Amino acid sequence: MDPKPVTIQVQKRSGSKYHTSIIGLATDLDLEKIMAYLKKKYKCNGFISNDLRSGEVITLTGDQKENVYRFLVSQQIYKKEEILTRGL
């Protein structure tokens, strides 16, 4: 069975503000460490929430879709074909 792809989703909040959600990350990853790195590297805020359908979701402020995509591929956490992007 193919692994479930991770989804990077950008949503518009209000005015010119956006937030980026990373959905479907593997349960064996240290999400706290990943989120802390992304927050520091890209100078944004973020939090981890627990969704009944999707499991744990990392949400970052701003449109961080390209940054998160490059991070997941460059660190060899996921391959390009295992990542879906949505929004903008």
N, C-alpha and C positions, 0 to 999 in steps of 0.2 A: 504494500500500500504506500502511495506517495505521501510524504510528510505534508501537513497542512501549511500552506504558504503564510508568511507574515504579511500584514497589510499596514502600509503607511498612509494615513488618511489626513488630509488637510480640510478644515472646516472654517468658514467665515463666522466670526462672532458678531461684532457690532462695528460699524464704521469701517475702518481699515485694519481691524484686528483679526488675527487668525489663531488657531491652535492646531497642533499636529499630534495625532494619536498613533501609537505603534501597537498594533493588535495582533495577538497570536504568537507571541514570542514563546520559545520552548520553556518548559517549567524548570529545567535544570540550569538555566542562566541566572546569574546574579543581577536581577533587575535594578536593585539599589545602586550597584556599582556602575552599571551602564547609564542609568539616569544621571548620576552624579557627574560622570565624565561628560555627557552631552550638555548638561547645564553649564559646566565650567567652560568647556571648549567653545560653545556657541552663545554664551552669555544670555541665557534665557532661564525662565523659571519652569518648574515641572513638578509633577506628582504621579504617584502610582495609585490607580483605583482598581477595584475588583468588580468585574462585570460577570453576571451569572452565565451568560452565553459565551463570552470571549475569554474569560479568565482574567489574569492581571493585564492591565493596559497602562502603558506609559503615555502621559500627555505632557507636551511641551508647549510653551507660548510661542507664537509666531509661526511663520511658514518655514519649517525645518525639514521639509520633505527631501530635498536633495542632500542636505547634510547627513540626515539619518541613513539614507540609502547608501551614500558613499562610505559611511562608517561601518555599516553592517557588512558590506562587500569587502572593504579593505582589511577589516579585522578577521575576515574569513568566518564570520558567524553564520552568514547565509550566502548562498550563491545568487547571482542576478535573477535566475529563473525561478527562485523560491520567494521573490519579493513582489508584491502587488502594490501599486501606488494609485491612490484615488484623490480626487479633488484637484482644483486649480491645474 
